[in-house]
Amino acid sequence: MIVTGEQLRGARAMCRIEQSELAERAGVSVDTIKRLERTAGPISANIKTINAVVKTLEAAGVVFIDENGSGAGVRLRKPAEG
């Protein structure tokens, strides 16, 4: 999956996570998060870095939506009922 800077910014905002908290959880620097979020379009970074950030956001409930002609996006996973 190709992830964009816009998706990362939106995902973090939906989770109400500060850049510093996301960086700590993902094991990357705050400068890395800032750089990735500033990227217009697909992010370019070490695959381990991208995976760490994406997995951290997914663990917080984010679902990344692939480009399907209508644009890539993010949403929050529906909470389990019960």
C-alpha positions as CSV (number, residue, x, y, z in Angstrom):
1,M,0.0,0.0,0.0
2,I,1.2,3.5,-0.8
3,V,0.7,5.9,2.1
4,T,0.6,9.7,1.6
5,G,1.7,12.5,3.9
6,E,-1.9,13.7,3.9
7,Q,-3.1,10.3,5.2
8,L,-0.5,10.3,8.0
9,R,-1.6,13.8,9.1
10,G,-5.2,12.9,8.9
11,A,-4.8,9.6,10.8
12,R,-2.9,11.2,13.6
13,A,-5.4,14.0,13.9
14,M,-8.3,11.6,14.1
15,C,-6.6,9.7,16.9
16,R,-5.7,12.9,18.7
17,I,-2.1,11.9,19.0
18,E,0.6,14.6,19.1
19,Q,3.6,14.2,16.8
20,S,5.9,13.5,19.7
21,E,3.6,10.7,21.0
22,L,3.4,9.1,17.6
23,A,7.2,9.3,17.2
24,E,7.7,7.7,20.6
25,R,5.2,4.9,20.0
26,A,6.7,4.2,16.5
27,G,10.3,4.4,17.7
28,V,11.2,7.2,15.3
29,S,12.2,10.8,15.7
30,V,9.8,13.7,15.9
31,D,11.6,15.2,12.9
32,T,10.9,12.1,10.9
33,I,7.1,12.4,11.7
34,K,7.2,16.1,10.7
35,R,9.0,15.3,7.4
36,L,6.6,12.5,6.5
37,E,3.5,14.6,7.2
38,R,4.9,17.5,5.2
39,T,5.2,15.3,2.1
40,A,2.7,16.0,-0.6
41,G,1.6,12.7,-2.0
42,P,3.3,9.3,-1.4
43,I,5.9,9.3,1.4
44,S,9.4,8.3,0.8
45,A,11.3,6.8,3.7
46,N,13.0,3.6,4.8
47,I,10.3,0.8,4.6
48,K,10.9,-0.1,8.2
49,T,10.1,3.5,9.2
50,I,7.0,3.6,7.1
51,N,5.8,0.3,8.5
52,A,6.5,1.4,12.1
53,V,4.4,4.5,11.7
54,V,1.6,2.9,9.8
55,K,1.4,-0.1,12.3
56,T,1.3,2.3,15.2
57,L,-1.6,4.3,13.7
58,E,-3.4,1.1,12.8
59,A,-3.0,-0.1,16.4
60,A,-4.7,3.1,17.5
61,G,-7.7,2.2,15.3
62,V,-6.9,3.8,11.9
63,V,-7.8,2.1,8.7
64,F,-5.8,3.2,5.6
65,I,-7.9,3.3,2.4
66,D,-6.1,2.7,-0.9
67,E,-6.4,5.0,-3.9
68,N,-9.5,3.7,-5.7
69,G,-10.1,6.5,-8.2
70,S,-11.8,8.6,-5.6
71,G,-8.6,9.3,-3.6
72,A,-6.7,7.6,-0.8
73,G,-8.0,8.2,2.7
74,V,-8.2,7.1,6.3
75,R,-11.0,6.3,8.8
76,L,-11.3,5.0,12.3
77,R,-12.2,1.3,12.8
78,K,-15.7,0.8,14.1
79,P,-15.5,-0.2,17.8
80,A,-16.4,-3.8,18.5
81,E,-19.9,-4.2,19.9
82,G,-20.6,-6.2,23.0
